[in-house]
């Protein structure tokens, strides 16, 4: 089991890139006003828009998609490893 853990830690699985900043900019929505509308903490949205987010709450993703009337693929893109 110990060998398996070491293998998993060194594999590049790709990454997720948030496109929320692009969607908000297209719709001319500020992060602060979007925070008020969705009830999502401003700092959490800021991390998503400056692409420094490491963890995401599923409820937040649902609120974002519901508020923007968009699909998850509109705000998050999976980039496979090269």
N, C-alpha and C positions, 0 to 999 in steps of 0.2 A: 504493500500500500504506500509506503514511503516513496518508492520510485515513481509511482503514478502521480503523486502530488508534485514532485519536482518537474515532471514532464508537462503537466498542466500549467504550471507557473511560467514556463518558458515559451509556450506556443502563442503566436500572434493570431488572435481570432478576428482581427479587424477592429473597427470602431464605429460608434454612432456619432453623427454630426448634427447638431441642432441648427435648424433653419428658421427658428422663431423670429430672430431679428429681421430677416428678410420679409417674412410674412407681415410682421407689424409695420415695417417701413412701407411696404406696398399699400397697406390699408391706412397709413398715416395715423397709427395708434401709438401713443407713448407707453413706455413700460409702467409708469406710475398710474396712468388711467386704466391700463389693462389689469394692473394689480388690484385696483379698487373694484373693477367689474367682476373679476374672477374670485377675489378673496385669497389669491395666492400672494405670499409674502414677496415684496419688492425685490429683496436680495436673492430669492430663489429664481425669480424671473430674470434678474440681471445676470446671474450665473449661466442661465440658459442662453441668453442673448450674446454674452461675450465668450461663449463656448468653453467655460471653465467648470461646467457642471460634471460631477462624477456619479451622482445618484439622483434618481428621479422618482417621485411619488406618483403612483398610477392614478390617484384621484386628481392630482394636478394636471396630468396629461389629459384626462377626461374633461376637466374644466376648460382647458385650453381649446381642445377640439370642439367642444360644445359651443363655447363663446365665439370662436372664429368660424364655426360651421365648416370645419375642414376635417380631413382625414389625418391620421397619425403620420402617414408618409409625407404629408405636406409640411410637417414641422421637424421631422427626424429622418435622417438618411443613414442607411447602413453602408459603410465603406469596407468591402472585404479586404483581407490582407493581400499583398502583392506577391 
